[in-house]
Amino acid sequence: MAELHVVTALVAKRGEIAGLIEHHKKAIAQLSGDLSHVAATLKLFAPELDLRTLRPKEHRERNRYFRPGECQRMVLDIFRDAASAALSSRQISEALVARKGLDPSPAMIEQMQKNAIAVVRRLERSATLAPAGRNGHGATWKVA
């Protein structure tokens, strides 16, 4: 037979996950009811409105390190301070960690790198930044 402590831990974990599923099922049922009530009320005020044409609003988790728009402003400041040098996402993330005064642990730098890549791609689409090749840390960008 398997180790008793392993089985006990797995049984506890299964119970925890099953409890979370039940909790979220109840939350979904409550939200579905709320949506039905809002739809019915909306039909009272605008009967000609086709509810199927209304798109759901995307739910986004708030970034706990930056206020809205702050990361993009910091990235642009980093490029301004770099004096037209090409920067990699790793270099940008290290500068973000330093500017925010956060612990420069590998996990923190990796988290900041994800933020930096998202911002750089957004700035690349708006033609503010342009790809500048590669260096030892990967792809680099420069101000367009």
C-alpha positions as CSV (number, residue, x, y, z in Angstrom):
1,M,0.0,0.0,0.0
2,A,1.1,3.6,-0.6
3,E,2.5,5.7,2.1
4,L,-0.2,6.8,4.5
5,H,0.9,10.4,4.7
6,V,0.9,10.7,0.9
7,V,-2.6,9.3,0.7
8,T,-3.8,11.6,3.5
9,A,-2.3,14.7,1.9
10,L,-3.9,13.8,-1.5
11,V,-7.3,13.2,0.1
12,A,-7.1,16.6,1.8
13,K,-6.0,18.2,-1.5
14,R,-8.9,16.5,-3.4
15,G,-11.3,17.8,-0.8
16,E,-9.9,21.3,-1.1
17,I,-10.2,21.3,-4.9
18,A,-13.8,19.8,-4.8
19,G,-14.8,22.5,-2.3
20,L,-13.4,25.2,-4.6
21,I,-15.3,23.8,-7.5
22,E,-18.6,23.8,-5.5
23,H,-17.9,27.4,-4.3
24,H,-17.3,28.6,-7.9
25,K,-20.4,26.7,-9.2
26,K,-22.5,28.6,-6.7
27,A,-20.9,31.8,-7.7
28,I,-21.6,31.1,-11.4
29,A,-25.2,30.3,-10.6
30,Q,-25.6,33.6,-8.7
31,L,-23.9,35.5,-11.5
32,S,-26.1,33.8,-14.1
33,G,-29.2,34.8,-12.1
34,D,-28.0,38.4,-11.9
35,L,-27.3,38.5,-15.6
36,S,-30.8,37.2,-16.3
37,H,-32.4,39.9,-14.1
38,V,-30.3,42.7,-15.8
39,A,-31.2,41.3,-19.2
40,A,-34.9,41.3,-18.4
41,T,-34.7,44.9,-17.0
42,L,-32.8,46.0,-20.1
43,K,-35.5,44.5,-22.3
44,L,-38.1,46.6,-20.4
45,F,-36.2,49.8,-21.2
46,A,-35.0,48.9,-24.7
47,P,-37.1,46.1,-26.2
48,E,-35.6,46.6,-29.7
49,L,-32.1,45.8,-28.3
50,D,-30.6,42.5,-29.4
51,L,-28.8,41.2,-26.3
52,R,-26.8,38.8,-28.4
53,T,-24.9,41.7,-30.0
54,L,-23.6,42.9,-26.6
55,R,-20.1,41.6,-26.0
56,P,-19.1,40.6,-22.5
57,K,-16.5,42.9,-20.8
58,E,-13.2,41.2,-20.4
59,H,-12.2,40.7,-16.7
60,R,-8.6,41.6,-16.1
61,E,-6.6,41.1,-12.9
62,R,-5.0,44.3,-11.7
63,N,-1.3,44.4,-11.8
64,R,-0.1,44.6,-8.2
65,Y,3.2,46.3,-9.1
66,F,2.0,49.2,-11.4
67,R,-0.9,51.6,-11.5
68,P,-2.6,51.8,-14.9
69,G,-0.2,53.3,-17.5
70,E,2.7,53.4,-15.0
71,C,4.7,50.6,-16.5
72,Q,4.5,52.0,-20.0
73,R,5.6,55.4,-18.8
74,M,8.5,53.8,-16.9
75,V,9.5,51.8,-20.0
76,L,9.5,54.9,-22.1
77,D,11.6,56.7,-19.4
78,I,14.1,53.8,-19.5
79,F,14.5,54.1,-23.3
80,R,14.8,57.9,-22.9
81,D,17.6,57.4,-20.4
82,A,19.3,54.8,-22.6
83,A,20.1,57.5,-25.1
84,S,18.9,55.6,-28.3
85,A,20.6,52.4,-27.2
86,A,18.9,49.1,-28.0
87,L,17.5,47.3,-24.9
88,S,16.4,43.7,-24.3
89,S,13.4,42.8,-22.2
90,R,15.8,41.6,-19.5
91,Q,17.6,45.0,-19.3
92,I,14.2,46.7,-19.2
93,S,13.0,44.5,-16.5
94,E,16.1,45.0,-14.4
95,A,15.6,48.8,-14.8
96,L,12.0,48.4,-13.8
97,V,12.9,46.5,-10.6
98,A,15.5,49.1,-9.7
99,R,13.1,52.1,-10.4
100,K,10.3,50.5,-8.3
101,G,12.8,49.6,-5.5
102,L,11.8,46.0,-5.5
103,D,13.9,43.0,-4.5
104,P,16.0,42.0,-7.6
105,S,15.3,38.3,-7.1
106,P,15.2,36.1,-10.2
107,A,11.4,35.6,-9.7
108,M,10.8,39.3,-9.5
109,I,12.9,40.0,-12.6
110,E,11.0,37.3,-14.5
111,Q,7.7,38.9,-13.5
112,M,8.9,42.3,-14.6
113,Q,10.1,40.8,-17.8
114,K,6.6,39.6,-18.6
115,N,5.3,43.1,-17.9
116,A,8.1,44.6,-20.0
117,I,7.5,42.3,-23.0
118,A,3.8,43.2,-22.9
119,V,4.5,46.9,-22.9
120,V,7.2,46.7,-25.6
121,R,4.8,44.7,-27.9
122,R,2.1,47.3,-27.4
123,L,4.6,50.1,-28.1
124,E,5.9,48.2,-31.2
125,R,2.3,48.0,-32.5
126,S,1.9,51.7,-32.1
127,A,5.3,52.2,-33.9
128,T,6.9,53.9,-30.9
129,L,9.5,51.1,-30.6
130,A,11.1,49.1,-33.3
131,P,13.0,45.8,-33.3
132,A,16.7,46.3,-33.2
133,G,18.1,42.7,-33.5
134,R,19.3,40.4,-30.8
135,N,22.0,40.4,-28.1
136,G,23.1,38.0,-25.5
137,H,19.7,38.4,-23.6
138,G,17.5,37.9,-26.7
139,A,15.6,40.4,-28.9
140,T,16.3,44.1,-28.5
141,W,14.2,47.2,-29.2
142,K,15.0,50.8,-29.8
143,V,12.9,54.0,-30.1
144,A,11.5,54.2,-33.7
